[in-house]
Amino acid sequence: MAVRDTIEIIDGVHSGTTRLSLKTQLERFGEIDICHKIGDPREDTPWVRFRDSKGALSALDAIARGEVLIDGVPIKAQWRARRKEPPGFKSGARTSRDIYLEQQQARGRRDRSGSGDSRRNRGDRRSERRERRSRDRRSRDRTFGWKSLERER
């Protein structure tokens, strides 16, 4: 049986409607995997694939009741048959997008904890260099007697 997680928007969307406005209106029903809307909807039908079929079903029911408006106009939608399953598709399997997002989140957590904050580390390195230069100057002054030479002049 085909997975029913994708709906096709067949009315209520025009060429000036943005992909973001369509996605924003439908996100409240469930997580969206793909929101496809390019140019004129008469030439390229917009469609939205939800992460799971419950989200798609909720959205389709709300659209049928006229509860989803874009630019003040109710939209109409229908189930969209999936053209083909992605290669290696298994229900619930992690995609490359999932892996990428997990890596981004891991980097974000590390940066917020302070251990990976390059700006902070750079500042620490700068202050360490300043302290070293200052110590070197004091040491050099004592060794070569710069202070004593200044006093003689």
N, C-alpha and C positions, 0 to 999 in steps of 0.2 A: 504494500500500500504506500502511496506517495505521502511524503511529509507535507502537511498543510500548515506552513508557517509564513507564507508570502501572500500579500494582497496587492492587487492592481488597482490603482486609482483611475476610474473611468470617467469621472465628471467632477467639476467644481475646482479644478486646477487650471491655471492659464500660464502662458509663457513667462509672465512676470513673477509668478510664485517661486519663492526660493526653496531649495532643498532643505535648508535649515528650518524654515517655517513649517514645512510638511513634517519633518522629523520631530520637531518640538511638540506639535499637536498630537502625534501618535506615540511618543515615548511614554506618556502617562499610562499606557496599557501594557507595557512590557519593554524589556531591553531590545533595542534594534540592532541587528547585525549590519544590514545594508539599507540605505535609503537612496534609491535611484530616481533622479529627476534631472533630466538634461533638456534644456531648450523648450521647444514647443511640444506640449503633451499630445497634440494631434499626430505628430510624427514619431515620437518616442514615448510610449506610455510609461508614466511613473509607477514605480512599485516599491514596496517596503517588505523586507524580510526580517521577521522577529527572531529572537534567540530561541524561543520555544513556541509551540502552537497555541498555548493558552493566551499569550499576548495578542497573537494575530486574531484569534477568535473573539476576544474582548473588544479589540479595535473594530473588527468587522460588524459586531453587534451594535456598538455605539454609532458607527457610521450609518447603519441601517435605520437607527432611531433618529438620525439627523442631529446628533449631539456633537459631531466634529465639524467645526467651521474653520475655513482658511480664508482670510481676508473677508470675513463676514458671510461667506458662501458655504452652504453645506456641501460636503463632498460625497461622492458615491464610489463604492469599491466592490470588488468581487475577488474570489480566490484566484490566485495565479498558479497555474501548473508549473512546476519546476521543470525547466528544460532538460536538465540532467543533474545527477548528483555530482558534487565536486570529487575529484580523484581522492581516493582514500578516505571518503566521508564515512564516519561512524557517528551515530547519535551520541552526543555528549563528549565527543573527542575534542581535544585541544587543537586549535588552529594556529597557524603562524602568527596571526593577529593577537591571539590570546597570549602566546609566549612573549611577543613584543611588549604588550601592555603590562604583563607581569614584571618584565625587566625594567620598564620605565617606572613602575610603582616602587620596585625595590630600590632603584637609584634615588627616587624622591624621598623615601624613608631614610636612607643613609644620609642624604644631604641635610634633612631636617634635624637629624640627631647630632649633627656637627662633625661627625667623623669623616665625612667626605666633602666638606665645604671647602672648596679650593680657595675662595677668597679669604677665609679666615686663616687657613694655613699659610697663604702667601703673606698676609700681614704678620703672622708670627715669625716667618722666615726673615722678613724685613727688619723687625725689631731685634732679632738675634744678630743679624749682620751689623746693625748700628752699634749694639753693645760690644761686639767683637772689635770693630774699628776703634771704638772709644778706648777699650782696654789696650789695643795695640799702640795707639797714640801715647797713652800714659806710660806704657812700658818703654817705648822708643825714647820718650822724653827723659826717662830716668837713665836709660842705657847710654844715650849719646849726649846727655847733658844739655839739651836744647834750652832748658830753663836757665842754666848757668850762663850760656852764651848770650842770652837776651839781657841778663843782668849786667854783663861786662860792657855792653854797648852804651 
